[in-house]
Amino acid sequence: MMMMTGHKFIFSKLKLWTSGRSTWTCHLKLGVIGRGASSSPSPSKICVIGSGPAGFYTAQHLLKARQDIVVDIYERLPVPFGLVRFGVAPDHPEVKNVINTFTQTANHPRCHFYGNVNVGKDVSVSELQQAYHGVVLSYGAEANRSMGVQGEDLAGVYSAKDFVGWYNGLPSCRELTPDLSCDTAVILGQGNVALDVARVLLAPLSILKKTDITQPAVEALVHSQVRRVLIIGRRGPTQIACTIKELREMVNLPGTRPEMKAADFAEVSEALKDVPRPRKRLTELLLKTALEVPGEKEQERRNKATRTWGFRFYRSPIEVFADAEGKKISGIRLAVNKLEGSGEGAQAVLTGEVEEVSCGLVISSIGYKSLPIDPSVPFDPCKAIVPNTLGRVQQAKGLYCSGWLKTGPTGVIATTMNNSFDTARSVVEDLNSGTLDVSTEKPGSQSICALLEQRRVKPVSFSDWEKINTEETRRGEAVGKPREKLLSVEEMLRVARA
């Protein structure tokens, strides 16, 4: 047992299960010791479900807001960090630096991480509600939005979520074997994820080999025949969903040159007068790339390029069609649209025209969606979110949500940070006002760990994750990469328990 004074918590470790050489422990918060008193009220126990940006930012704000809050984070996988690990592009290591902040939160004396715990299966939300004063759902959006067109189940059609998961080492995607033997790939959607996928398909291997991209993805890309990537959007250039940073990376991608249709940019210059400055800068770069005659140096670079990319606007998929054998794709049929209205509110309307594009790979990047986690939790199947008011789940006292589950899959990591801080503020407000009753002591992880023991579920602690981190880093250093990710849950658990 360890005791710390000055409004610090008493910690104890309860050995819950010893099986052969495998032992795991559960940290218990037993009380609070305050200066000048023998004891003070028991801690407010909050659990967070999901260890991606939303979960960690929620935990971070809660821990800073009140000294009596204890936060336990439950994660389905043995490894933390969610989309920072599995969603951020491998050539964006600077974005992953936020992991340093999350690690500080996980190592906070009033925070504990329980990986390898599948909430909704290993333990129910209702059981967590009984064990904690408050429960925050932060498990993100793990499902794909369907295109809803004929042929989307053919071989050669992938969701961006799965394709990104494949090259980023998501265990559920490790069996993916995308066929990259075609010349042309079509990406549906024009957001940042779509551009991440385009860059990975076209980037020189000399760049990718220095990142944490998985080895199976590197081996597939070595043999890739993809030389042309078209990035399709249903609306126009002034509605494109990517950021200027991502567009600039595409424009400057070594070994590639842009190929656009001038007709897609008719009247765009005139429309720029009425758009906000960030959108204006983005569109101006798009116009310059598509229409302006490049300078001598840039022209020379483009002449040497062996791969091309381009946006195609005012197009919507209506059918993916198969080759003569009917087994894999040979092209996609697109409806030609026109816009009604202007700006962000402009709507794509069918013109009746149709065009076809020959391709051997289609990647749908039209959005993610959340799934219900437990029958006891309210869920809006149309919006694919948990209905909430400022993060408070409607008609479910003591239950909260943050991140994409709260708002839908929008924005960047900074957006999720603010969204999660807002939810944490709602929790703190409810603690301060007495809306969340903390007069009754709750068992927290003590009772949950006992339930998991009965169900033969062995959580992974943050120190166990650090063993995985050390092994991945060691493997990466051996081949000149920042890390070589472990690709299966089984291997992760083996290393964590070594």
N, C-alpha and C positions, 0 to 999 in steps of 0.2 A: 504494500500500500504506500502511496506517496501523498504527503500533505503540503500544501502551499498556502502561506498566509497572505493577508492583504486583499480580501475579497477574491481569492482564488479557490478553485474547486479541489475537493478531495477526489483522487482517482483511485480506482482499484481495478484489478484485472481478474476476471473470473474464468478459470479454465473450464471450458464447456465440453470438450470432446477430445479424447485421445484415441486414435485408431492407428495401431502400428507405430510408425514414426511421424504421423501427421497430428499436430496439435494446433488448435486455434483458440484464440482468446477474445473476450468481449470486454471493452472498456465500460465501466459503470461510473456514472456520476452520482456520488452518494450524498453530497451536501455542499454547503457553502460556509466557509469560515470567514468572518468579518472582524475587523479591528475593533477591540473593545467589547466584543460580545462572544458568547460561546457558540452561537449559531445564528443563522438568519433564514429567511424563507427559502424553500427548496427551489431549484432552478426551473425556469420556463423551458420546457423541452419541445423543440421543433424538429420535425424530420423533413428532409427534402428528397424527393424522388427524382433521380436523374443527376448525373455529374458533368453535364455539358456546361456551356457558358451560363445558361439561365440558372442552373442549379448552384453553381459556384458563386455567381454574382449575388444571388439571393442570400446564400449563406454568409458571404462577406459582409453584406450590409446589416444583416441581423446581428452578427457577432460584434460589430462596431457600435450598434445602436444601444444595446443594453448589456450590462456586465453579468446579468443573471441568465442570459439565454445560452442554452446548449443546443448545438445543431448536429444531427446525424444525417449523413448523406448516403442514400441507398442507390446502387447502380447495378443494372442487369449484367453487364460485362465485368470481367476481372480487372479491366483497365479504365481509368477515368478520362475525362475531358471531352467526351462526345464528339461533336462536329469539329472541334479544334483539331482533334487527332484524325478523324475519319472524313472530314468534309473540306477542310482548308487545302488548297492546292499545294502539292509538294514543292513547287518553286516559289512559295510564299512563306519562307521560314520566319520572316519578321512578324507575320500575323500570329504565328504560334508562340511568340514570346509571352503571350498572356498566360501561358501555362505556368510561368514563374510565379505570377500573382496567385493563381489557383492553388499552387503547391503551398504557398504561405498560408492560405486559408485552411487547407487540409491539415497542416501541421499545427494549427492553432490549438491550444490546450482545451478549448471548449468545442472542438469540432472533430468528428470521427467519420471515416469513410468505410462503408461496407459494400464491397464489390461482389459480383457473382450472386446477387440476390435479385430475383425476378419478381418484382412487385406485381400482384395480380395472379401469380402462379405459386410462388414459394410462400408468400405472405399476402394477405388481402389488405386493401386500403382501410377497411373497417377495423382490422386488427391493429393497424398503425394508428388509427384515430383513437383507439382505446388506450394505446401505450403513450401517446404524445398529446401535448396541449394543442398543437397545431400541426397540420400536414400541408406541405407545399408540393404540388405536382409540377415538375419541370422536365418532363421526359421527352419533350420535343416532338418532331414530326418525322416518323420513320417510314411512312408509306408513300407510294407514288400516285400522282394524279394521272388517271387514265386519259389517253387521247380520245378514246371512244370512236375509233375508226376501224374499218375492216383491214385486216392484215397486221395489226399491231402485235399479234402473238407469233408472227413468223420469226424464224431464226434470222439473226442479224438486226433485230430491233431490241434496243435496251433502254431502260430508264437511265437518266443521268445519275440518279441516286445510286443505282447498282454499279454503273460504270465507274463513278467516283469512288465508291466503296471498294471496288476491285483494285484500283491502282493505289488506294490509300490503306489497304490492309484490313478492311472490315471483315470479321470472321464469316459472316453470313454470305459474303460475296466472293469468297476465295475460290469457289468452284467455277466461277464465271470464266469462260474461254472465248472472248470476243474474236470474231473472224475479221482480221485486218488486211485481208488479201485483196481488197477492192481499191479502186483508184479514188472514188468519191464517197465522202461521208456527209450526211445531212444531219444537222442538229436543229431540233425544233425548240424555239425559245431563244431570247436574246439577253438574258440576265447574266450576272457574273459567273454562275455555275456553267452556263453554256460556253462562255469564253474560256473558263478553266479547262473544260474538256477539249475545246478546239486547240488550245496551246499544247496540251499534253499530246494530242494526236500529231501535231506539226513541229514541235520543238526539237532542236538538235539533241541527239542522245547524250552528247557531251555535257549538256546542261542538266538533263534529267538524272543522269547517273550520279550526280553530286548531291541529289536531294534524298529524302526518305521515301521516295516511291518504292513500291514493293519489287522484289526481284522478278516474280512472274510477269509483272507488267513491263519491266525493262526488256525481258526476253521476248515478249510478244511485240513490243515496239521495234526491236532490232529487225524483225522480219516484216514489219508493216509495209504495205504497198500504198497506203493512203497518201495522196499527194494534193488533194483538193478538199476543202471543207466549206460547206455552205451553211450559214447560220440564219435560220428562217424565223421571221416574225409576222404576226397577223396585222400589225399596225405599221405606222411609218417611222421615219428617222427621228422625229421629235417625241416619240413615245418609247424609244429603245430603253430597256430596263437596266443595262449595265452601267457601271460607274466610269468616269473618265480615266481613272487609273488602269482599269482592266482593258479599256479600249486602246490606251496608249501602249500597253504591253503587246497587244496584238499588232498594232501598227509597226512596232519596232522589233518584232520577233525575228531573230536571225534566220536566214535561208528561206524567207517567205515574202510574198508580195500580195497586196490587196487586189481583188477584182470585184468591182461593183457595177450596178446598172444605173447609168445616168438618169434614166427615166424615173427611178425611185426617189430622186431628190428634187423633182420639179416643184417649184413654189415653196421649198423649205426655207430658203433665204428670207423670203417675205414673212414667213411665220415666226422667224426668230425675234422679231420686234416685241412680241408679247410674252416671251417665256422668261422664267426666272434665270438669274445669272448662272447657277450651276448647270442647268439644262442647256443654256445658251452655249457655254464653253464646250460641253460634250458634243453638241450638235455641230458646232463650228469645226471641231477636230474631225468629226465624221465627214463633213462636207469637204474639208481640205484633203482628206485621205482619198475620197471617192472621185473628186472632180478636178482638183488642181494639178497642173503639170509639175512633177517633182523637180527639185534642184538636181544639179549634175551628180552630186555624190549619192543622193537617194536613188536617182535613176539607175546609176551603176549598180547599187545594191540590189535593186529590184530585177535588173537584167540577169543577175547571177542566181536569183532565187530558183529553187527547184520545186517549191510547194506554194500553193495559193490558198487564200481564204477570202470570203466575202459575205456580206450581209445581203439577204434578199427580204425585201419588205412587202407588205400588203399580200401575204400568202398564208393560207391555213391548210393543214393536211386534211384530205378527205378519204384517202385510201393508200395503204402500202401494198404494192403488188409483188407477186412472186415470180421466180424464174420459171422456165418451161417445165421443170420437175415439180414445181409447186411447194418446194421445201424451204427455200431461203429467198430473201428479197432481191429484186432486181431494180426497183425504183419506187418512187413515191409520186402520188397524184396530188396536186395542190390547187385549191380554189384561189382565184385572184379576187382581192378585196378592194373596196374603196372606203374612205373614212367619212363618217357623218359626225359633225361637231369638230372641235379643235382642242389642242392641249391634252392634258392628262385624261380628260373625260371623253375624248374621241372614241367612237365605236366603229369596229370593223364590220362592214356590210358586204355580202356576196355580190359580185357583179354578174355571175353566171359564166364567166370565163374560167377555163381550167388549163393547167399546164402540167407536164410531166418532167421529172428529173430522174435520170438513171443514176443509181447508187447501190452500193452493197452493204451500207451500214447506216442505220437511223438511230439517233439517240434523242430521246424525248426529255427535254429540260423545261417542262411547263409547270413545275412546282411540286412541292412535297405536301403531305397532309398528315395530321395527327390521327391516331386511332384511340378508341376507348380502352382504358386500362383495366376497368373493373366495373361490374354491373351497378355498383353502389354509387358511382360517380356520374353526375349529370354530364351529358355530351350532346352537342349539336351536330348531327351527321351531315347537315347541309354545309355548314361553315367549317366543319372538322375542327372545332375548338371546344373547350370546356366553357360554358356560358359563365361570365363573370362580370363583376363590377369592380374596377381597380384592383383586379387580382383576387377578389373574394368570390369564391364559387357560389353561384346563386342557389339558394335554398339548401345550403350545406354549411352550417356554422362550423368554424374551425378548419375548413378546407380552403386552400388557396391554389393559384396556378400562376406560373410565370413563363416567359419565353414564347416560343411559337405555339405552344398549347393554349396560350392566353390570347394571342393576337392573330394567329395564322403565320405561315412562313414568309415573313417580310423583313427587309432590312439586313444590316450587317451586324457584326459582333457588338459594336458600340450601341446599336439600336436595342439589342437584347439586354445589354448592361442596364440601360435606363429603364427599360420595361421591367426588369427584375428588381431593381432598386425600388421602383414604385410598388411592386407587390410586397417587398420586405417592409416598406413604410406602412402599408395597410396592416400587416401582421403586428408591427410595433404599436400602431394606433389602437388596435384591438386589445393588445396587452395593457396599454396605459389606461384605456377607458374601462377595462373590466369586461369588455365584450367576450374576450377569451378568459375563461375562469381558470386561474392558476392556483386557487386556494387549495385544491386537492392535488396532492403529489401524484405524479405519473411515473410509471416504471421505465419508460423509454426503451433503450436498447436492451435492458436487462430481460424484459419479457419477450422481446422480439428474438433475441439470440436464443432464448430457451425454446421458442417455437421452432426456429430454424434447426436447432439441434434435434428436436423430435422428428423433423422432416428430412433429416440427413442432408441438410444444405450447409456447406461450409463457406462462410464469407471470406473475402480477400480484404485485408487491411491495407492502409496506405503504405505501410512499411513493406508489405508483400508486393504492392505495385512497384515500389522502388527497386526490388530485386529484378522484376521484369524490365524496368527502365535501364538498369545497369547492364543486363544481358543484351538488350537491343542495341544499346550504345556500343558495347564491346564488339558485337557482330558488325555494326556499321563501320566502326573505325578500321576493321580489318579489310574493308573493301572501299574505303574512301568516302563513306557516307555518314551523315549525322547519326543515323540509326538504321538498323534492319529490323523491321517490325516482325513480331511473332504473329502468325496468321491464323492460328486456331485457338479456341478457348482451352482445349486440352493441353496444348503446349504452354499457354500462359499459366494455367494452374500448376503444371508440373514445375515450372521455374519458380513460381511464387511460393511453392511449398517445399522447395529443395532445402 
